[in-house]
């Protein structure tokens, strides 16, 4: 396994000048030995570019890649000793499941007894022990992808295993099972795993640390709880959660904050720089108060949805839409009713220039 350090930027066009010229803006990042990481973000944000730079399929246009302190920037994937699993299955249809799993080991002249033991262990983890003698050509797409996952995991000496959206072709019901299996395999084998996905559920359930990316920039690295509770950037607030964080323009004044022309007192001893800010609060923490209650924001209910496990109330205040998530047993307001929202509390976040300040 390897500790991977990135200090680089990448542009596909020569002489980049503006931010939009870069596929990856200048960044410094470390993936610790034995960690499970996810690169999360929308299409085109730079996830696969970063993964291919780590693997050696792509050389960064500036900066360095280090494995355990050694500069490997110009080394190939073979020299870096990387295993990579791609979006679609890469296997040999004419071989059996066992032969496919054993191929990376036989290629490296591993002793046969060790090959048999390793193949058996990985097949058992992937619940494919009963299919070892089957030819891959007769298997379904998701079973073939399980073989691809196994080929990436079968070597014990790799620096890291990289996954580029490996569950795309997997049946939705099986995705949850495979995510759980990968988590279990990581705990058992202590491999360094880096997983690219645009699916927040995949990222948050698989990884110990999630790197959230947008427009070539890594805007926050953290565990699921930190990304949800304290988004370091408004993009993280939007992207993480279903639905995402509510945002409102506000102005910080001495001792309080003015939200949509309503002065509200700050709580929990918060102090903000005087001037324009953005208030963010999750639907889970946006509470409905009583009429006449101080420090609340009036809003009109525009929609009420009973989801079963919760009730989603959509409101409008000053031309801004807000979502409030209520417990199923809570008394939901009616459409058209004016409610009073408690937007300030210990879960409220404040942003300036899209970056968290309090």
C-alpha positions as CSV (number, residue, x, y, z in Angstrom):
1,X,0.0,0.0,0.0
2,X,1.1,3.6,-0.5
3,X,0.6,7.1,0.9
4,X,-0.3,9.2,-2.1
5,X,0.5,12.9,-2.2
6,X,-0.7,15.2,-5.0
7,X,0.7,18.7,-5.5
8,X,-0.4,19.6,-9.1
9,X,-2.7,21.1,-11.6
10,X,-3.8,19.9,-15.0
11,X,-5.1,21.5,-18.2
12,X,-5.8,19.8,-21.5
13,X,-5.1,23.0,-23.4
14,X,-1.6,24.7,-23.6
15,X,-0.8,27.9,-21.7
16,X,-3.8,27.9,-19.3
17,X,-4.6,31.4,-17.8
18,X,-8.1,31.5,-16.4
19,X,-9.7,29.0,-14.0
20,X,-11.9,27.6,-16.8
21,X,-8.8,26.6,-18.8
22,X,-8.0,23.9,-16.1
23,X,-9.5,20.5,-15.8
24,X,-7.9,20.4,-12.3
25,X,-7.1,23.7,-10.6
26,X,-4.0,23.8,-8.4
27,X,-4.4,21.4,-5.4
28,X,-2.5,19.7,-2.6
29,X,-4.0,16.5,-1.3
30,X,-2.9,13.4,0.6
31,X,-4.5,9.9,0.5
32,X,-3.3,8.0,3.6
33,X,-2.0,4.4,3.4
34,X,-4.9,2.0,3.8
35,X,-7.6,4.6,3.6
36,X,-10.9,4.4,1.7
37,X,-11.7,7.5,-0.3
38,X,-14.3,8.7,-2.7
39,X,-14.0,11.4,-5.3
40,X,-17.6,12.8,-5.5
41,X,-19.0,15.4,-7.9
42,X,-21.0,16.0,-11.1
43,X,-19.8,15.0,-14.5
44,X,-16.9,17.1,-15.8
45,X,-15.7,18.3,-12.4
46,X,-12.3,16.6,-12.7
47,X,-12.8,13.3,-10.8
48,X,-11.6,10.9,-13.5
49,X,-8.8,13.3,-14.5
50,X,-7.5,13.1,-10.9
51,X,-7.9,9.3,-10.8
52,X,-6.0,8.9,-14.1
53,X,-3.2,11.1,-12.9
54,X,-3.0,9.0,-9.7
55,X,-2.9,5.8,-11.8
56,X,-0.3,7.1,-14.3
57,X,-2.6,7.0,-17.3
58,X,-2.2,10.7,-17.5
59,X,0.7,13.0,-16.6
60,X,-0.2,16.3,-14.9
61,X,0.6,19.4,-16.9
62,X,2.3,20.8,-13.7
63,X,3.3,19.5,-10.3
64,X,4.1,16.1,-8.9
65,X,2.6,12.8,-7.7
66,X,4.4,11.0,-4.8
67,X,3.9,7.5,-3.5
68,X,5.4,7.0,-0.1
69,X,7.5,10.2,-0.6
70,X,8.9,9.0,-4.0
71,X,8.2,11.1,-7.1
72,X,6.3,8.9,-9.6
73,X,4.9,11.7,-11.8
74,X,6.4,10.2,-15.0
75,X,6.0,6.5,-14.1
76,X,3.5,4.2,-15.8
77,X,0.7,2.4,-14.0
78,X,2.8,-0.8,-14.0
79,X,5.7,1.0,-12.4
80,X,3.4,2.5,-9.8
81,X,1.9,-1.0,-9.2
82,X,-1.7,0.3,-9.5
83,X,-4.9,-1.8,-10.0
84,X,-7.7,0.0,-11.7
85,X,-11.4,-1.0,-12.2
86,X,-13.3,0.8,-14.9
87,X,-16.9,1.7,-15.5
88,X,-17.5,-1.3,-17.8
89,X,-16.2,-4.9,-17.3
90,X,-12.7,-5.6,-18.6
91,X,-12.4,-9.4,-18.6
92,X,-11.6,-12.3,-20.9
93,X,-14.8,-14.1,-22.0
94,X,-13.0,-17.2,-23.1
95,X,-11.6,-17.8,-19.6
96,X,-13.4,-19.1,-16.5
97,X,-14.1,-16.9,-13.5
98,X,-11.2,-18.5,-11.7
99,X,-8.8,-17.9,-14.6
100,X,-9.9,-14.3,-14.9
101,X,-9.3,-13.7,-11.2
102,X,-5.9,-15.5,-11.4
103,X,-4.7,-13.7,-14.5
104,X,-3.1,-10.6,-12.8
105,X,-1.2,-13.0,-10.4
106,X,0.0,-15.4,-13.1
107,X,1.2,-12.4,-15.1
108,X,3.5,-11.6,-12.2
109,X,4.7,-15.2,-11.7
110,X,3.1,-15.6,-8.3
111,X,3.5,-19.2,-7.0
112,X,0.5,-21.4,-7.9
113,X,-0.4,-22.3,-4.3
114,X,-0.6,-18.6,-3.4
115,X,-2.7,-17.9,-6.5
116,X,-5.2,-20.6,-5.5
117,X,-5.5,-19.2,-2.0
118,X,-5.9,-15.6,-3.1
119,X,-8.5,-16.4,-5.8
120,X,-10.5,-18.5,-3.4
121,X,-10.5,-15.8,-0.8
122,X,-11.6,-13.0,-3.2
123,X,-14.2,-15.3,-4.8
124,X,-15.7,-16.0,-1.4
125,X,-15.8,-12.3,-0.5
126,X,-17.6,-11.6,-3.8
127,X,-19.9,-14.6,-3.3
128,X,-18.7,-16.2,-6.6
129,X,-17.1,-19.4,-5.2
130,X,-19.8,-21.5,-6.9
131,X,-19.1,-19.9,-10.3
132,X,-15.3,-20.4,-10.4
133,X,-15.4,-23.0,-13.2
134,X,-18.0,-21.1,-15.3
135,X,-16.9,-19.3,-18.5
136,X,-17.2,-15.6,-18.2
137,X,-19.0,-15.3,-21.6
138,X,-22.1,-16.8,-20.1
139,X,-22.4,-14.4,-17.2
140,X,-24.6,-11.3,-16.8
141,X,-23.1,-7.8,-17.0
142,X,-23.2,-7.3,-13.2
143,X,-21.5,-10.7,-12.6
144,X,-18.8,-9.7,-15.2
145,X,-18.3,-6.5,-13.3
146,X,-17.9,-8.5,-10.1
147,X,-15.0,-10.3,-11.8
148,X,-13.5,-6.9,-12.7
149,X,-13.7,-5.9,-9.1
150,X,-12.1,-9.2,-8.1
151,X,-9.3,-8.7,-10.5
152,X,-8.6,-5.3,-9.0
153,X,-8.6,-6.7,-5.5
154,X,-6.8,-10.0,-6.0
155,X,-3.3,-8.7,-5.7
156,X,-2.1,-8.0,-2.2
157,X,1.0,-6.0,-3.2
158,X,-0.6,-3.1,-5.0
159,X,0.0,0.5,-4.1
160,X,-3.7,1.3,-4.4
161,X,-6.9,0.1,-6.1
162,X,-8.7,2.7,-8.1
163,X,-12.4,2.5,-9.1
164,X,-13.9,4.6,-11.8
165,X,-17.7,4.5,-11.3
166,X,-17.6,0.6,-11.2
167,X,-21.2,0.1,-10.3
168,X,-22.8,1.8,-13.3
169,X,-23.8,-1.4,-15.0
170,X,-24.9,-3.1,-11.8
171,X,-28.5,-3.8,-11.1
172,X,-29.8,-1.2,-8.5
173,X,-30.7,-3.9,-6.0
174,X,-27.2,-5.3,-6.2
175,X,-25.4,-1.9,-5.8
176,X,-26.2,-1.8,-2.1
177,X,-24.8,-5.3,-1.6
178,X,-21.6,-4.6,-3.6
179,X,-21.0,-1.4,-1.7
180,X,-21.3,-3.3,1.5
181,X,-19.0,-6.0,0.2
182,X,-16.4,-3.4,-0.8
183,X,-16.5,-1.8,2.6
184,X,-16.1,-5.3,4.2
185,X,-13.2,-6.1,1.9
186,X,-11.5,-2.8,2.7
187,X,-11.7,-3.6,6.4
188,X,-10.3,-7.1,5.9
189,X,-7.6,-6.4,3.4
190,X,-6.6,-2.8,4.5
191,X,-6.1,-1.8,0.9
192,X,-5.8,1.9,-0.2
193,X,-9.0,2.4,-2.2
194,X,-10.0,5.5,-4.2
195,X,-13.5,5.4,-5.7
196,X,-14.9,7.8,-8.3
197,X,-18.7,8.4,-8.3
198,X,-21.3,11.1,-8.9
199,X,-23.7,9.3,-6.5
200,X,-23.6,10.7,-3.0
201,X,-25.1,7.6,-1.5
202,X,-22.3,5.4,-3.0
203,X,-19.7,7.9,-1.8
204,X,-21.0,8.4,1.7
205,X,-21.7,4.7,2.4
206,X,-18.4,3.4,0.9
207,X,-15.7,5.9,2.0
208,X,-14.1,7.0,5.2
209,X,-13.2,10.3,3.6
210,X,-15.1,12.0,0.7
211,X,-13.5,14.5,-1.6
212,X,-16.2,16.7,-3.0
213,X,-15.3,18.3,-6.3
214,X,-16.8,21.0,-8.6
215,X,-15.3,22.7,-11.7
216,X,-11.9,21.2,-11.2
217,X,-11.6,22.2,-7.5
218,X,-11.7,20.0,-4.4
219,X,-13.9,22.1,-2.2
220,X,-14.1,19.9,0.9
221,X,-12.6,16.7,2.2
222,X,-14.2,15.0,5.1
223,X,-16.4,12.2,6.6
224,X,-20.1,12.0,5.9
225,X,-21.2,13.8,9.1
226,X,-18.9,16.8,8.5
227,X,-20.1,17.2,4.9
228,X,-23.7,17.2,6.0
229,X,-23.4,19.2,9.2
230,X,-20.8,21.8,8.2
231,X,-20.5,22.1,4.4
232,X,-17.3,24.1,3.8
233,X,-18.7,25.5,0.5
234,X,-22.2,26.3,-0.7
235,X,-21.7,23.7,-3.5
236,X,-21.3,21.0,-0.8
237,X,-24.5,22.1,0.9
238,X,-26.4,22.0,-2.5
239,X,-24.9,18.6,-3.6
240,X,-25.0,16.6,-0.3
241,X,-28.4,15.8,1.1
242,X,-31.8,15.1,-0.4
243,X,-33.0,17.8,-0.8
244,X,-29.9,20.0,-0.4
245,X,-29.3,22.9,2.0
246,X,-31.6,26.0,1.9
247,X,-29.8,29.3,1.2
248,X,-30.9,32.8,1.8
249,X,-29.2,36.2,1.2
250,X,-28.6,38.1,4.5
251,X,-26.7,41.0,5.9
252,X,-24.7,40.7,9.1
253,X,-25.1,43.6,11.6
254,X,-23.8,44.2,15.1
255,X,-25.5,41.6,17.3
256,X,-27.6,40.0,14.6
257,X,-28.4,39.4,11.0
258,X,-31.0,40.8,8.6
259,X,-32.7,38.1,6.5
260,X,-35.1,39.3,3.8
261,X,-35.5,42.6,5.6
262,X,-36.3,40.8,8.9
263,X,-33.8,41.5,11.8
264,X,-33.0,38.3,13.7
265,X,-30.8,37.9,16.8
266,X,-27.8,35.6,16.5
267,X,-27.6,32.6,18.8
268,X,-24.9,30.5,20.3
269,X,-22.5,33.4,20.6
270,X,-21.9,33.6,16.9
271,X,-19.9,36.5,15.5
272,X,-20.0,37.4,11.9
273,X,-18.1,40.1,9.9
274,X,-20.4,43.0,9.2
275,X,-21.7,43.0,5.6
276,X,-23.5,40.7,3.1
277,X,-23.4,37.0,3.9
278,X,-25.4,33.9,2.8
279,X,-27.4,31.9,5.4
280,X,-27.6,28.1,5.0
281,X,-29.8,25.6,6.8
282,X,-30.7,22.0,6.1
283,X,-34.4,21.1,5.6
284,X,-33.9,18.7,8.5
285,X,-33.1,21.6,10.9
286,X,-35.5,24.2,9.5
287,X,-38.3,24.3,12.2
288,X,-41.7,25.8,12.1
289,X,-42.5,28.1,15.0
290,X,-45.6,29.8,16.3
291,X,-47.3,33.0,15.1
292,X,-45.8,36.0,16.9
293,X,-42.7,34.1,18.0
294,X,-39.7,36.4,17.9
295,X,-36.7,35.8,15.6
296,X,-38.7,33.9,13.0
297,X,-39.1,34.4,9.3
298,X,-42.6,34.5,7.8
299,X,-43.1,32.3,4.7
300,X,-46.1,31.0,2.7
301,X,-46.6,27.2,2.2
302,X,-46.7,26.3,-1.5
303,X,-46.6,22.5,-1.3
304,X,-46.9,19.7,1.2
305,X,-45.7,16.2,0.3
306,X,-46.2,13.1,2.5
307,X,-43.2,10.9,1.6
308,X,-44.2,8.3,4.2
309,X,-41.1,8.4,6.5
310,X,-41.3,12.3,6.6
311,X,-43.3,15.2,5.3
312,X,-41.7,17.7,3.0
313,X,-43.1,21.3,3.3
314,X,-42.1,23.8,0.6
315,X,-42.4,27.4,1.4
316,X,-41.7,30.8,-0.2
317,X,-40.2,33.8,1.5
318,X,-39.3,37.0,-0.4
319,X,-39.1,35.1,-3.7
320,X,-36.8,32.3,-2.2
321,X,-37.9,28.7,-2.0
322,X,-37.3,26.9,1.3
323,X,-37.8,23.2,2.2
324,X,-38.6,22.0,5.6
325,X,-38.5,18.3,6.5
326,X,-41.0,17.3,9.3
327,X,-41.5,14.0,11.2
328,X,-44.4,12.0,9.8
329,X,-46.4,12.5,13.1
330,X,-45.9,16.3,13.0
331,X,-48.9,18.5,12.3
332,X,-48.2,19.8,8.7
333,X,-49.4,23.2,7.7
334,X,-51.8,23.6,4.8
335,X,-50.9,25.0,1.3
336,X,-51.4,28.8,1.3
337,X,-50.9,29.1,5.1
338,X,-48.3,31.6,6.5
339,X,-45.8,29.9,8.7
340,X,-43.0,31.3,10.9
341,X,-39.6,29.6,10.3
342,X,-36.8,29.4,12.8
343,X,-33.8,29.8,10.5
344,X,-31.3,30.5,13.2
345,X,-29.9,27.7,15.5
346,X,-26.8,25.6,16.2
347,X,-27.1,24.0,12.7
348,X,-27.2,27.3,10.8
349,X,-24.2,28.0,8.6
350,X,-23.0,31.3,7.2
351,X,-21.0,31.8,4.0
352,X,-19.1,34.7,2.4
353,X,-18.0,34.3,-1.2
354,X,-19.5,30.8,-1.0
355,X,-17.1,29.7,1.7
356,X,-18.1,28.8,5.3
357,X,-17.2,31.5,7.8
358,X,-19.4,30.4,10.8
